[in-house]
Amino acid sequence: MPIDASGSSTPARTSFRFDLNHSRPTQYDSDSRSSYSTNDWKKFVSMTGMPYYFSSRLRILTPDDMMDPDIRSSLLEVFEEHIESIEEEYELPRDSEHVLWRVSDSEPELSEEEDTGRRSSSSEDSVSADPSDDFAIYCASLDLGSKIGFGEDSDEYEHHPPQSFWQHLAEYSMHYRRITPQLEAQFLCALAHGATEQVIGTGQASFPFDDHQCKSIMQVYNILKARSKENNGVHFLPALLWHIARIMEDVWHCRSRHRYGIISRPENDVPTEPSWISRYFDFMMICLLFGRHSSYHRRLEATRPNGKVYIPEFRACMEGLVSEWTDSNLLATVFVLASVGFLSIPDIGTIQRLSSLASTLFGLTSVTSGIHHTWRHKRKIDAEHDDAHGYVSHIRFFGSAMDLRLTACFLCLPIATLMWSVLSFMITIISYCFQCSGEIGQAFLAVLTVIITLCIAGAFLCFWYETVAKED
């Protein structure tokens, strides 16, 4: 039977009211129902823009419109039946607040984003008090620091995961006028753990923020905390609670995603023997890309041992690639300017002009691809598992033996084209020197060119075999 919120006289019956001073519902007479009017409901707007109503007497939260008598009457009836059903089974905390909302088509209109967010946090693991009324209900306690769901056949209530509780606080934070010390302690401990992880630098703990983000988070916290201690500072407590809840929601999401610990690197990583197609492809790319693709291929393979993405290695790989491309962009820009400047010399020959133009084109290709790669891969430095897995597997239709090789070829373009630009510019300079020198000068330049070529080739071979031996 609906509770009359308008104050009309109804037959006397015994109902239950949730009181602040008790840990369980207390009985009251239905003659006092006249006190349950629209004046008992205060409207709040969350930080995300979602409106909700709160009754401090009944300790009920709802996103439904309590100014509508029909909705209010239906909600209070469901709440009454819920209290009757749990009276003998549960002993709830003193500050418990019940959250009720309609899951039918008659609920208030919200934006798609707000409705999706509210349903995702509220309807998950919730039990409808009466399916025929299309109401869902759960309970939250700030002192207990938990979100509580009620089982139909269980003698005990169920505590939802911590992430669900923090999500509740983020959505319904504007009516609070206090923050319990244990909630702030959890927040500060989580940030301390994150700061310690950044100092140690293992890169393996499941924490979603870097050191700069931790500093920004603490700056906002300190500002809101200081303002909340001033005169009329109680109005800053909802914003402070929302800030803490949003951060802790992300922290617990990361912890649950990584199973509350460190993502261990897969063991027994045995690389597969390359096929003859892969060997032929590698030989062609050695000629075209100076073998740079093999280095990138090995680094990509290290991020996917045994076919499973290893997040710390993937992030370190992306950070190293971005750093390399940043340096190559500067060098390529220098060679582009040098090649263009060389074209202004009046007496250069055809060979010098062609090689200088080739150096310019290779340099421009290096700069263009380097800027593109840097822009696209900066966001990958903090990639999550799904993003990393999609990145290393997005061209799997070529087969598992070729996907990383093709990716490595595209990734090494800035470095490979820079090397072609350097080689073309060297040909330009050497040919111009031969053109401007006499017989003695040409002989000297020939010897010097051979010596420089041998030194460069020796350096390449020395560090090539050193890298291979280290990997073996």
N, C-alpha and C positions, 0 to 999 in steps of 0.2 A: 504494500500500500504506500503510495507516495507521501512524503512528508510535506505538509502544506507550508510553503514559504511565504504566503501572503497574509497569514494570520487568521484565516477563517476557522470557525469552530468545527472540530471533527470528533468522532467518538474516541473516548479515552482508550489508550492502549500503552503497553510498556515497550519502550525502544531504548536504544543505547546511544550515548554520546561519547566521543573521544575527548578526554580532558587532559590538559597539560600537566596537572598535578598527580596523575596516576599513570601507572605503567600498563594499564589495561582499560578497556571501555567501562564507563560507569553508567548506571541506570538513571534515566530521568523520565519524567512523566510527559505524555504527549501534549498536555496543556501548555507547555512551554514552547511549543512549535512556532508560536507567533513571533518568537525572537529570531527565527531563521528566515530572514528577509534578504533583499538585495543589499542592504546596508552591511551585512556580515561579509560580503565578498568584496575584496579589493582587486582591482585590475592592475597588473604589472606587464611590462613589455621587456622581454629578455634582450640580451646583448645582440642576438641574431635577428631581432625584430618580431619574434613570435609572442603574441599576447597570451596571457594566462591569468586565471583567477585564483585567489588564495583566501581561505576562511581560517582565521586564527582560532576561532572557537572550536570548529570541527577538525581543524588541522587537515584540510583537504586542498590539494592542488589539482587544477584541471585546465586544459586549454579550451574547453567548451565555454560557450557564452552563458554565464550564469544570470544574465539579465533576462533571459528567456525563461518564463515560468515553467514551461513544459520540460525543457531540458534540465532545469534545476530540480524540479520535482522527481524526474526519473533518476537523476544522479543520486539524490539523497535517499531514494528508496533502495537503490543498489547498495549504497554505503551502509544503510541500516541492516540490510540482509547480510552483508559481508561481516559486519560487527557481530551480529547474532551467531553467525557460523563459526567465528574464530574465538568467541568469548571463552569457551572451555578448553580450547586447544593451545592458544598462544599467549605468551606474556611479552608484550612488545615494549621497546624502550620508551622512556618518558617523552622524548622529543619526536617520536615517530610521526611522519606525515604520509598520508595516503594520496596517491596520484591516481585519479580516475579520468578516463577519456572515452568518448564514443568512437567506435570503429565502424559505424554505419555511415551511410551516405548523408545523413542529416547533420554531420559535424560541421563546425564553422569553417568557412572557406579560408584556406591559407595558401601561401605561395607554394609552388611545387617543391622548392628547396626546403622550406620550413616543414612542410608536411612530411617529406621524405625523412628529414632528420629526426622529427618527433617520433615518427613511427618506428624508425630503426632503433632508437634508444628505448622507447617505451613499450613497444609491442613484443620485443624480443624476450623470450623466456617468461612472459607474463601470462597470468591465468585470468580469464574473464570470470567475474563474479557470477554473472548469470548470462549464458550465451544468448538467451532469448532477448535480452535487453541490449545486446551488442556493446557492453561496457567491458573495458579491461581495467585491471587494478594492480598496483603494487605499492609497497611501503618503503620509505627511505628514512634513515636516521643519521643525523649529523654527528651526534655523540658516538654512536656505534661505528660510524664511517662505513655504512653498508647499505646496499639496496636489497630489499627483502621481497621474495615472491612467496606465494601461498600455494601449497599443494592441495589437491582435492582429496586425496586419500591418505596423506601423510599426517603424522602427529606433530611434526616439526616444520617450521618454515624454512625456506631455502635462501641462502645468501648468494646473490648473483656475483659474477666476477667484479673485481675492483674497477675495471674499465667502465662497466655499466653504471656504477655509482658516480664516478667522476663525470660521465656524460650527463647523468641526471642533474648534477649540480651546475654544469655549464648551461643547461637549458632552463633550469628553475633556480636562479640565484638572486633575483632582484628583491625578494621579500625578506631575505635573511638580514638580521641586524647583529649577528655575532659569527665569529669563526672559531671553532674549537682549536685548542693548541695542538692536538694530535694531527689535525689536517695540515696545519702549517709545518709541523715537524716532518711529516711525510714528504711534503713538497721540498723543504730545504735539504732533507737527506737525499732525495732523488737528484737535486741539482749538485749536491756535494759529490755524489757518486759520478755524475757526468763530468764535473770539473777534474776529479781525480783521474778519470779515464783519459781526458785530454792531456793531462800532464804526463801520465805514464806513456801514452801514445801507442798502446797495443793495437788499437783499431779493431778490436774484436768484440768488445762488450756491446750489449744490446741497448744503446742509448741513442735517441734520435736527433740530438742537438750537438753542434760543434761548440768550440770555446767562445766564438763571437756571439753565437746565439744565446749561450748561457749568460754571458755578460749582459746582453740586452734584456733577457728575461729577468735577471736580478735587478737591473735598473728600474724596470717597470714595477716590480714587486716593492722595492724600497720606496719609490715615489708614492705608490698607493698606500703603503703601510704608514708612511709619515703623515699623509693627508688624513688617514682614518683616525689618527690620534689627536688631531686638532679639534677645535670647537665645531660642532655639527659634522664631525668626521665620520659619523655612522653612515652617512650617505655614500661614502666611498667603499664601504665594506662589500656591497654586492659586486662592484667592479673588481675588487681584490679577490673575492671568492671565485668569480668567473675566470679571472686570469690564472689562478692556481688550478682550477678544475680543467681548463683547456690544456695546460701544460701536462698535468698528470694523466689526462686522457691519452695524450700522445705517447707519454712514457709507458703507460700500461699496455697500450696497443702494440708498441714495439716489443715489450717484454713478452706478451702473449704470442706475438708473431714469431719471435725467436726462442720461444719455449723457456723463458725466464733464465736465460744463460748466454753462454758464448757459442757462437756458431762454429762448430769444430770443422776443421778442414778434412775432406774425405781422404781416407788413407788408401794405400795400395793402388796408386795411380800408375797404371801401366799403359804407356802410349802404344797405340796400334801401329803396326808396320804399314808404311805408305804403299799404295798400289803403284803400278807402272804409270798410270795416268797422272797420279799425283807427282811422281818423280819427273815426268816429262814436263808437267806444268811448272814445277819448281825450276827446272833448267831454263825454260823460256823466260820466267820472271827474273832469274839471275842476270840474264843478258839485258833485259829491258829496265829492270828496277835496281840493278847493282846488288841484288840479293837482300835488299832492305826488307822485303816482305817476310823473309824467314824469321827475322828478329821479332817482328810484330806477331807473326803466327805463333811463335813459342810463348810470347807473353799472353796472348789470348787463350792458348791451351792451358796455361797455368791458372787462369780464372775459371776454367771448366773441367776440373779433374773428374774423371770417371763419368763425364756427362752431366755433373751437377755443379751449378754455379756456386763459387766460393766468394761471398760478398766482400770481405776485407781485401782479398787479392784483386778483385775486380775494381774496387774503388781506387786502390793504389795504382793499378794499371792505367785507369782513366786519368788520374792526376799526373802521372808521368808523361802520358801522351800529350796532354794539354800543355805541359811545360815545354816539351820538345817542339811542338808546333809554334808556340809563342816565339821561341828562339829562331826557328827556321824562317818565320815571317820577317824578322828583322834582317837576317842575312839575305834573303831573297830580294827584299826591297833594295838593299845596297847594290846587288848585282844588276837589278833592273836599271837603276840610275846610272851605274857605270857603263852598261851596254848601250843605253840611249845616248850617253855623253860621248862614247867612242864613235858613234855614227856621225857626229858632227865634224870629225877630222876630215879635211878635204881630200887627201891623197890616199885613202885606203882603197885596197883592191877588192875584187869580187869575193874572194874567199873570206877576207876579214869582214866584209859587209854581211855576207850570209851567216857566218858563225856568230856575229854580234846580234843579228836579228834572232837567230835561234836561241841565244842566251837570254835575250829579252823575253821571248815567248815562254821559254821554260821557267824563267823567274816569275813571270806573271801567273803562270799556272800554279807554281808553288805558293805564291801569296794568296791566290784565290782559294785554292783547296785548303790551305792552312787556316785561313780565316773561317771558312765554312766548318772545318773539323773542330776548331776551337770553340766556336759558337754552339755547335751541336753537342759537344761532349762535356762542356762545363757542368751541365746539369746531371751528368752521369757520375760525377764524383761522389755524390750522396745518394746514389740510386739504391732502391730497395730490391728485394729478390725478384719480384715480377718484372721490373724494368730491366734488370741485368740479364735475366733469363731470356727475355724477348730480344735483347740486343745481340747476344751471342748465338741466337738460334733463328734470326729472322730470315735467313736465306737457306734454310734447311732443305728446300726443294732441290738443291744441287747435290744433296747427299752429305752425310756427316763427315766424310773425308775431305770435302771441298769447301764447306761453308766458311770455316775459319780462314782458309787460304785466300778465298776471294775477298773476305772482309779485310784481311791483312794487306792485300794488294791495294785496296782503296785507301786504307789508313796510311800507307807509306808514301802516297803520292806527293805530299809536300816535301819530304826529305829526298825522294828519288828525283823529282824534277829539279830540286835545288842542286843536286849533284850534276845533273845534265847541264844546268845553267853554268855551273862552275867550269865543267869540262869544255863547254862551247866557248866560254870567255877565255879560257887558257889557250885554246886553239887560235882565237882571235889575236891575243897578245903575242903568242909565239910567231905566228905567220907575219904579223906586222913588224916584229923585230927582225926577222929574216929579210923582209923586204927593204928595210931601212939600213941594213948593215952590209959591209963589204965582205970579201972572202974570208979574211981573218975573223971578223966578227961572227960570220955565219958558222965557221968551224967551232968557235968558242961556244956559241949558243947551242949548237948541236950536241956538244959534249955535256953542257950544263942541262939541257933538256933530258938527255938520257939519264943523267944522275938523279935529277928530280923525279923522273918517272919511276926509276928503280926504288927510290926511297918511299914514294907513295905506295907502290905495289907491295914493298916489303912490310910497310906499316899495316896495310890492309890484311895481308896474309898472316902476319904475326898475331894481331888481335882477333882475326877470324878463328884461327885454330885455338887461341886461348879461350875464346867464348865456347867453342865446341867442347873442349876438354873440360871446362867448368861444368857444363851441362851434363856431360857423361858421368 
